[in-house]
Amino acid sequence: MKRESDKSDKPRTAAPFLKWAGGKTQLLREILPALPAEIQTYYEPFVGGGAVFFSLAAERRFKRAVIGDRNPALTEVYSAVRDDVGALTAVLKEHAPHATDREYFYRTRAIDPAGLSPAERAARMLFLNKTCFNGLWRANSRGIFNVPFGRNRNPRVLDEDLLGAASAALRDVEIVTADFEKIVGPAGKLDAVYFDPPYHPLSKSSSFTAYDPFPFREGEHERLARVFREVVDRGAAALLSNSSCDFTRSLFQGLACREVLASRMINSKADGRGQIAELLVVGTPDVVSEKHRFSG
């Protein structure tokens, strides 16, 4: 008699282990085909939840990868998962029973991370990420995390199999804490870059650009557009996501652009949630057909 295979025996596929505002899991069907099938070095300077990175890693589409962000709390979590997932898991086991405890959340949020070990800091960040409002990572001018308790019904603080799979995917990956321009500085021929910056707000009430003490304002978006073109001029493939509006379209005029629909639930007003148009910009004209270009 043929024995039915046990699904639990199958190795876990690496996927995002963070709950990240603006995560790209729902748009992978649009993003992945717009990146090369074979990549020498893959760069992702606004790694966030890492949905695109993990998907490309699962498909073995790059030989090496450099991911990063200028938020040290974020990059330290990735480094902890890569370098010592066992120590991270051990600390998370202490946090996990308190996933719905409001008072525990605020006590943990109040801890000065400077006095913790790397594993403890990473576990604290993961716990706060899974239990805060909408997975939003926001800090004040002093770099102190200040997002409120999220009242999630049953947040999963610890998923050992997922963290193990992520650790394997990150094994040989370079993780950098730096500005996006520095991270992609070496990108050239046969490489690919995916830019997923803090989105340009469509209105004052929808502005969630201050994820760290250095808000990503119009000047930063203009610099990003310049760096995008420089990367392409050096021979790398480049892809960028942003909100779709006159300002962002003007920055990338002449490049292959198209709109895609994404569901966003971060707006504090219910009527501001739902599907919104996002902009995808491709830096190699052969990747996206002519019909997807804006006329002007």
Helices and strands as residue ranges (DSSP letters): G 7-9, G 25-27, H 28-31, G 32-34, E 39-44, H 51-58, E 62-69, H 72-83, H 85-95, G 96-98, H 102-110, G 113-115, H 118-131, G 133-135, H 160-169, E 174-177, H 180-183, E 192-195, G 204-206, H 218-233, E 237-243, H 246-251, E 256-264, G 270-272, E 274-282, G 290-292
